[in-house]
Every structure is written in structure tokens, then in C-alpha cells.
Amino acid sequence: MRSAASPATRVEIRLVAPCAKVRLQGWDSPLSIPPAPESLDAIAGTSWPTAVGVSVGAATRVLCVGPADWLIVSEEEAPGRLLEKVQTAMGAASLRAADVSQAFAIVQIDGDRARALLAKACGLDLHPRAFGPGACARTRFANVVAIVDCLVDRLTDGAIDTPMFRCYVARSHCDYLVSWLTDAAAEWPAA
């Protein structure tokens, strides 16, 4: 794990331990793809997200990153087991699942300056009203393709406190991204 944190910036950047990741896609015309089978709800632990830009779940997180394009991430399941569960749940739907566990690294960014730090690297509107918990997007982030997911903004006395984001990035770009974020976080000097 790498960390770039200080009490002054209150931004922490760290690598998340490797975990299971499955990509589920449909390649037919978006107009002809039937909705995801209800049996997939059990994997998410809630209703399967069908709107692009929505993420749900906790231990198993499902990110809808495009029409008929989902990233399923589990910190509890082994990659092969997660893939098997997804394939079983999708039944005869015109969808395809692939284990992408080794393809993506996960960089977690949290702290009260997390949104400001992420805003330096991408064109997403990261204001809490536009990109709050349960929002995700595939974007260019610090000149690499990444998926950004907002996991939580804890509320304390009605105020937003400590947002937490995860960036899914190609494993080959992980060191670059951590270095870029660490350099960008240096802007906030000690008080």
C-alpha cells in the first residue's frame, strides 16, 4: 500500500488489495438488448443498476459504466467464483461475462480534499449534488482511461464529510496514477 496523506491535506491515496472483477457486456444494439435478468439482483444485493453512471452494492459493487456494460467488483469472492455466479445468474441473456481481475488496479482516494484532487485530473462535475455516492463514470483521468466511483460521503451534522472514491485503472497505469495524484495533492501546504 502506498499513502500520500497528511493532517493538513486530509487526502489519502492508497492501493486497494487485489480483488475479483468481472466485466459484463452486451454487444447487440442497445435497443435490442433485453434488461438484465432479475437473478443478477442477488449478486448486487439490491436492484441491478441499469442507468449509466449508477453504482450499487457494498461487499459486491456493480457499476453501470455504459449501455449494457457493467463492472462487478467483489472483495469477498474469488475471481473464478464471482465469474461463475454472474454466468449462472445471467442465464440465457444476450450478455457476456469475462474475468478482468488482473486487468484493473484500484486506487482509493479519500479525505475532505478528495473532490478537489480528482477535479484536477478530469472533466467530471464532481460536486456532491452531481457526483455523490452511487455515481460512477468512465473518463479520461490524468491522461489515462479510468472508471471513477463515489462510494460514500458520510454526513456529520448535515455537512458532507470525508468523501471516498475509487479509480479503476489499467494495472500498467497504476504507478503513474498514484504518482500523479501524490504530486497533485502536494498543493495543500501544512497549516
C-alpha positions as CSV (number, residue, x, y, z in Angstrom):
1,M,0.0,0.0,0.0
2,R,1.1,3.5,-0.8
3,S,-0.2,6.5,1.0
4,A,0.0,10.2,0.5
5,A,-1.7,11.7,3.5
6,S,-1.1,14.5,5.9
7,P,-3.2,16.1,8.6
8,A,-3.1,19.4,6.6
9,T,-4.4,18.0,3.3
10,R,-6.6,15.3,4.7
11,V,-6.3,13.4,1.4
12,E,-5.3,9.7,1.4
13,I,-4.3,7.9,-1.7
14,R,-3.8,4.1,-1.4
15,L,-4.0,1.0,-3.4
16,V,-6.8,-1.4,-2.6
17,A,-5.8,-5.1,-2.3
18,P,-6.4,-7.1,-5.4
19,C,-9.9,-8.5,-5.6
20,A,-12.4,-10.1,-8.1
21,K,-13.6,-8.1,-11.0
22,V,-15.9,-9.3,-13.8
23,R,-17.0,-7.3,-16.8
24,L,-20.5,-8.0,-18.1
25,Q,-21.4,-6.7,-21.5
26,G,-23.9,-7.0,-24.3
27,W,-22.8,-6.4,-27.9
28,D,-26.1,-6.3,-29.6
29,S,-27.7,-3.0,-30.5
30,P,-28.6,-1.2,-27.2
31,L,-32.2,-1.1,-28.4
32,S,-32.4,-4.8,-28.8
33,I,-30.7,-5.8,-25.5
34,P,-33.2,-7.1,-23.0
35,P,-33.0,-5.9,-19.5
36,A,-30.5,-7.7,-17.2
37,P,-32.1,-10.8,-15.6
38,E,-33.6,-10.2,-12.2
39,S,-31.4,-13.1,-10.9
40,L,-28.5,-10.6,-11.1
41,D,-30.1,-8.6,-8.3
42,A,-28.8,-11.3,-5.8
43,I,-25.2,-10.6,-6.9
44,A,-25.6,-6.8,-6.3
45,G,-27.5,-7.4,-3.1
46,T,-30.0,-4.8,-4.4
47,S,-31.7,-3.9,-7.7
48,W,-29.3,-4.3,-10.6
49,P,-28.3,-0.8,-11.9
50,T,-29.5,-0.2,-15.5
51,A,-28.9,3.6,-15.8
52,V,-25.4,4.5,-17.0
53,G,-23.4,6.2,-14.2
54,V,-25.0,4.4,-11.3
55,S,-23.2,2.1,-8.9
56,V,-24.7,-0.1,-6.2
57,G,-23.7,-2.5,-3.5
58,A,-21.1,-2.8,-0.8
59,A,-19.1,-6.1,-0.5
60,T,-20.0,-6.7,-4.1
61,R,-20.2,-3.5,-6.1
62,V,-21.9,-3.2,-9.5
63,L,-21.0,-0.2,-11.7
64,C,-23.1,0.5,-14.8
65,V,-20.4,2.2,-17.0
66,G,-22.2,2.1,-20.3
67,P,-25.3,0.8,-22.0
68,A,-25.2,-3.0,-21.3
69,D,-21.7,-2.6,-19.8
70,W,-21.1,-3.3,-16.1
71,L,-18.1,-3.8,-13.9
72,I,-18.7,-6.1,-10.9
73,V,-16.2,-5.9,-8.1
74,S,-16.1,-8.2,-5.0
75,E,-13.7,-8.1,-2.1
76,E,-15.3,-11.3,-0.7
77,E,-15.5,-13.7,-3.7
78,A,-12.6,-15.4,-5.6
79,P,-12.5,-14.3,-9.2
80,G,-13.5,-17.7,-10.6
81,R,-16.4,-18.0,-8.2
82,L,-17.7,-14.5,-9.0
83,L,-17.5,-15.2,-12.7
84,E,-19.4,-18.4,-12.2
85,K,-22.1,-16.7,-10.2
86,V,-22.5,-14.0,-12.8
87,Q,-22.7,-16.5,-15.7
88,T,-25.3,-18.6,-13.8
89,A,-27.4,-15.6,-12.9
90,M,-27.4,-14.1,-16.4
91,G,-29.0,-17.3,-17.8
92,A,-29.8,-17.1,-21.5
93,A,-29.5,-13.3,-21.7
94,S,-27.5,-12.0,-24.6
95,L,-24.7,-10.8,-22.3
96,R,-21.1,-12.0,-21.9
97,A,-19.0,-12.1,-18.8
98,A,-15.2,-12.0,-18.5
99,D,-12.9,-12.2,-15.5
100,V,-10.9,-8.9,-15.6
101,S,-9.4,-9.2,-12.1
102,Q,-5.8,-8.9,-13.2
103,A,-6.6,-6.1,-15.7
104,F,-7.5,-3.4,-13.3
105,A,-5.9,-1.9,-10.2
106,I,-7.9,0.1,-7.7
107,V,-6.7,3.4,-6.3
108,Q,-8.7,4.8,-3.4
109,I,-8.8,8.5,-2.7
110,D,-10.5,9.8,0.4
111,G,-10.5,12.9,2.6
112,D,-12.0,16.3,2.6
113,R,-9.8,17.4,-0.4
114,A,-10.6,14.3,-2.4
115,R,-13.0,16.0,-4.7
116,A,-10.6,18.9,-5.3
117,L,-7.8,16.5,-6.1
118,L,-9.9,14.4,-8.5
119,A,-11.2,17.6,-10.2
120,K,-7.6,18.4,-11.2
121,A,-7.4,15.3,-13.3
122,C,-10.7,15.0,-15.1
123,G,-13.6,17.0,-16.6
124,L,-16.4,15.4,-14.5
125,D,-18.6,17.6,-12.4
126,L,-17.6,16.2,-9.0
127,H,-19.9,18.4,-6.9
128,P,-21.7,16.2,-4.4
129,R,-25.1,17.0,-6.0
130,A,-23.8,15.9,-9.4
131,F,-21.5,13.0,-8.4
132,G,-22.5,11.7,-5.0
133,P,-22.5,8.2,-3.5
134,G,-23.7,5.7,-6.1
135,A,-22.3,7.7,-9.1
136,C,-19.7,6.3,-11.4
137,A,-18.2,7.3,-14.8
138,R,-15.7,6.1,-17.3
139,T,-13.5,9.1,-18.1
140,R,-10.0,10.3,-19.0
141,F,-8.3,10.8,-15.7
142,A,-4.8,12.3,-15.6
143,N,-4.4,11.3,-19.2
144,V,-5.4,7.6,-18.8
145,V,-8.8,5.9,-19.1
146,A,-10.3,5.2,-15.7
147,I,-13.6,4.4,-14.0
148,V,-14.3,6.7,-11.1
149,D,-16.8,5.5,-8.4
150,C,-18.0,7.6,-5.5
151,L,-18.6,5.2,-2.6
152,V,-19.5,7.3,0.3
153,D,-19.9,10.9,1.6
154,R,-20.5,10.5,5.3
155,L,-22.8,13.2,6.7
156,T,-21.9,14.7,10.0
157,D,-24.5,17.2,11.4
158,G,-25.8,17.8,7.9
159,A,-22.4,18.6,6.4
160,I,-20.6,16.5,3.8
161,D,-17.5,14.9,5.4
162,T,-14.8,12.6,4.0
163,P,-15.8,11.6,0.5
164,M,-14.3,8.3,-0.7
165,F,-13.6,7.5,-4.4
166,R,-12.2,4.5,-6.1
167,C,-10.5,4.8,-9.5
168,Y,-10.3,1.6,-11.6
169,V,-7.3,1.9,-13.9
170,A,-5.3,-0.5,-16.1
171,R,-2.8,-2.2,-13.9
172,S,0.0,-0.9,-16.2
173,H,-1.0,2.7,-15.4
174,C,-1.4,2.3,-11.7
175,D,2.1,3.5,-10.6
176,Y,1.7,6.6,-12.9
177,L,-1.7,7.4,-11.5
178,V,-0.6,7.1,-7.8
179,S,2.5,9.3,-8.6
180,W,0.3,11.8,-10.4
181,L,-2.2,12.0,-7.5
182,T,0.6,12.3,-4.9
183,D,2.2,15.2,-6.8
184,A,-1.2,16.9,-7.2
185,A,-2.0,16.5,-3.5
186,A,1.2,18.4,-2.6
187,E,-0.6,21.6,-3.4
188,W,-2.2,21.8,0.0
189,P,0.6,23.0,2.4
190,A,0.6,22.3,6.1
191,A,-1.3,24.8,8.1
